[in-house]
């Protein structure tokens, strides 16, 4: 929070501001959504509509029909996760672990005919 805004609601002393907060479960309608961006060997996946903890701790991708296993993705920024694998032409499954430790597998949520810029909604959600 910016200092001028904070000074409207609290007392600012020495640059240290104690803050108490409590996480509450997020309720969402529908399933988790995945927006695939990027180009060839760089897939950037934006994960949205995440219930429960509301944020993702880790994410893995698996290309269906490719015979490979789960590949770890790395957080690029915010809710965007990246893979440097060539996944074009493959259906994609994702395994997400939320910050509360809950893991959900989204099998075949992205069909083999996907294109960059598309968003795919799953029918699954964190509880």
C-alpha positions in Angstrom: 0.0 0.0 0.0 1.3 3.4 -0.9 2.3 5.7 2.1 -0.3 8.4 1.4 -3.1 5.8 1.3 -1.8 4.2 4.5 -1.6 7.5 6.4 -5.4 7.9 5.7 -6.1 4.8 7.8 -3.1 4.3 10.1 -0.1 5.8 11.8 3.1 5.7 9.8 6.3 5.4 12.0 9.8 4.5 10.8 8.7 2.7 7.7 7.6 -0.4 9.5 3.9 -1.2 9.4 2.6 -4.3 11.2 -0.2 -5.9 9.3 -2.4 -8.7 10.5 -4.4 -10.6 7.9 -6.3 -13.9 7.6 -6.6 -15.9 4.4 -10.1 -17.0 3.6 -11.2 -19.5 1.0 -12.1 -18.2 -2.4 -15.4 -19.3 -3.9 -15.5 -19.5 -7.7 -18.2 -20.4 -10.3 -17.1 -22.9 -12.9 -13.8 -24.6 -13.3 -10.2 -23.5 -13.4 -9.4 -21.7 -16.7 -6.2 -21.9 -18.7 -5.1 -19.3 -21.3 -2.2 -20.4 -23.5 0.0 -17.8 -25.0 3.6 -17.8 -26.4 5.2 -19.2 -29.5 6.7 -22.6 -30.5 9.2 -23.4 -27.7 7.7 -21.0 -25.2 4.3 -21.6 -23.7 2.9 -19.1 -21.2 -0.2 -20.4 -19.4 -2.3 -18.0 -17.4 -4.3 -19.8 -14.7 -7.5 -18.1 -13.5 -10.7 -18.8 -11.6 -8.8 -20.7 -8.9 -11.0 -21.5 -5.8 -10.0 -22.4 -2.3 -6.5 -21.0 -1.6 -6.9 -18.9 -4.7 -3.3 -19.2 -5.8 -1.0 -21.8 -7.3 2.2 -23.0 -5.7 3.4 -25.3 -8.5 2.3 -26.4 -12.0 3.2 -29.2 -14.3 2.3 -29.9 -17.9 2.0 -33.2 -19.8 1.6 -33.5 -23.5 -1.0 -36.2 -24.4 0.0 -38.6 -27.1 3.6 -37.6 -26.7 4.6 -40.4 -24.4 6.4 -38.0 -22.1 5.8 -37.6 -18.4 5.0 -34.6 -16.3 7.2 -31.5 -16.9 7.6 -28.8 -14.2 6.6 -25.3 -15.3 8.1 -22.2 -13.7 6.3 -19.1 -12.6 7.0 -16.3 -15.0 5.0 -13.5 -13.2 1.8 -13.3 -11.4 -0.5 -16.3 -12.3 1.5 -16.9 -15.5 3.5 -20.2 -15.8 5.9 -21.0 -18.5 7.2 -24.1 -20.3 10.1 -24.2 -22.7 9.1 -27.5 -24.3 7.7 -27.8 -27.8 4.0 -28.7 -27.1 2.4 -27.6 -30.4 -0.1 -30.1 -31.8 -0.4 -32.0 -28.5 -3.3 -32.0 -26.1 -2.3 -30.7 -22.7 -3.0 -31.9 -19.2 -2.0 -29.8 -16.1 -1.2 -30.8 -12.5 -1.6 -27.9 -10.2 -0.8 -27.6 -6.5 -2.4 -24.8 -4.6 -0.7 -22.8 -1.9 -2.8 -24.8 0.7 -1.2 -28.0 -0.6 -4.2 -29.4 -2.5 -3.3 -31.0 -5.9 -5.7 -31.3 -8.8 -5.0 -33.0 -12.2 -6.7 -31.4 -15.2 -6.6 -34.2 -17.7 -6.9 -33.3 -21.4 -8.2 -29.8 -20.7 -6.5 -28.4 -23.8 -7.2 -30.3 -27.0 -4.5 -31.1 -29.7 -6.1 -28.4 -32.0 -5.3 -25.5 -29.6 -3.8 -22.2 -30.8 -1.9 -19.5 -28.9 -4.3 -17.0 -27.4 -7.1 -19.4 -26.6 -8.7 -20.0 -23.2 -9.9 -23.4 -22.0 -12.2 -23.9 -19.1 -12.0 -27.1 -17.1 -14.9 -28.7 -15.3 -12.8 -29.3 -12.2 -12.1 -26.9 -9.3 -10.2 -26.9 -6.0 -12.4 -27.6 -3.0 
